Amino acid sequence: MKSRFLSSIFWIYLIFIWSCTLEDFDITTVQTDIPPPAVVYVNAMLEVARSGISDEGLELRCQKLAYPFSVITVDSKMRTVSRSIDMIELFQDSSVKILDFVYPFTLKNHFGESQVITDVRILALAVGSCLPSEVSFNGPDIQ
């Protein structure tokens, strides 16, 4: 009985020792090359706005962004645009990269109705609801 007991203790001991050894893992590092994107999209709304600068405001499709308004640049500076020449100077200055508008601001539609835009979602809904006056297959909208 004692030998059977010692034998079972021995086997339990061996099982514990074998189960505690490290398994051989394959330690290889896989380098994945991430290809650059085929098309880089910059703030497309500002690209559309480049051609729509007027004395009344900055045209975003069928909406006009009334002066004064402010924009944020990539270097986290806020620039105020109070007339059309300010916006033209911002677009022509190659060192300035406009990131987004400063919210809230006012949009006016072609009926003259004003809408206060408080965030980018509301801006996208307002500008996205415009029906195109013409279809272009090579403009800033289609890449």
Secondary structure as the mmCIF struct_conf table of DSSP 4:
data_model
#
loop_
_struct_conf.conf_type_id
_struct_conf.id
_struct_conf.beg_label_comp_id
_struct_conf.beg_label_asym_id
_struct_conf.beg_label_seq_id
_struct_conf.end_label_comp_id
_struct_conf.end_label_asym_id
_struct_conf.end_label_seq_id
HELX_RH_AL_P HELX_RH_AL_P1 LYS A 2 SER A 19
TURN_TY1_P TURN_TY1_P1 CYS A 20 CYS A 20
BEND BEND1 THR A 21 THR A 21
HELX_LH_PP_P HELX_LH_PP_P1 LEU A 22 GLU A 23
HELX_LH_PP_P HELX_LH_PP_P2 THR A 29 GLN A 31
HELX_LH_PP_P HELX_LH_PP_P3 PRO A 35 PRO A 37
BEND BEND2 ALA A 38 VAL A 39
HELX_LH_PP_P HELX_LH_PP_P4 VAL A 40 VAL A 42
HELX_RH_AL_P HELX_RH_AL_P2 ALA A 44 ALA A 49
TURN_TY1_P TURN_TY1_P2 ARG A 50 SER A 51
STRN STRN1 ILE A 53 ILE A 53
BEND BEND3 ASP A 55 GLU A 56
STRN STRN2 GLY A 57 LEU A 60
TURN_TY1_P TURN_TY1_P3 ARG A 61 CYS A 62
STRN STRN3 GLN A 63 ALA A 66
BEND BEND4 TYR A 67 PRO A 68
STRN STRN4 PHE A 69 THR A 73
TURN_TY1_P TURN_TY1_P4 VAL A 74 ASP A 75
BEND BEND5 SER A 76 SER A 76
STRN STRN5 MET A 78 VAL A 81
BEND BEND6 ARG A 83 ARG A 83
HELX_RH_AL_P HELX_RH_AL_P3 SER A 84 GLN A 92
TURN_TY1_P TURN_TY1_P5 SER A 94 SER A 95
STRN STRN6 ILE A 98 PHE A 101
HELX_LH_PP_P HELX_LH_PP_P5 VAL A 102 VAL A 102
BEND BEND7 TYR A 103 PRO A 104
STRN STRN7 PHE A 105 ASN A 109
TURN_TY1_P TURN_TY1_P6 HIS A 110 PHE A 111
BEND BEND8 GLY A 112 GLY A 112
STRN STRN8 SER A 114 ILE A 117
BEND BEND9 ASP A 119 ASP A 119
HELX_RH_AL_P HELX_RH_AL_P4 VAL A 120 GLY A 128
TURN_TY1_P TURN_TY1_P7 SER A 129 SER A 129
HELX_LH_PP_P HELX_LH_PP_P6 CYS A 130 PRO A 132
BEND BEND10 SER A 133 GLU A 134
BEND BEND11 PHE A 137 GLY A 139
TURN_TY1_P TURN_TY1_P8 PRO A 140 ASP A 141
#
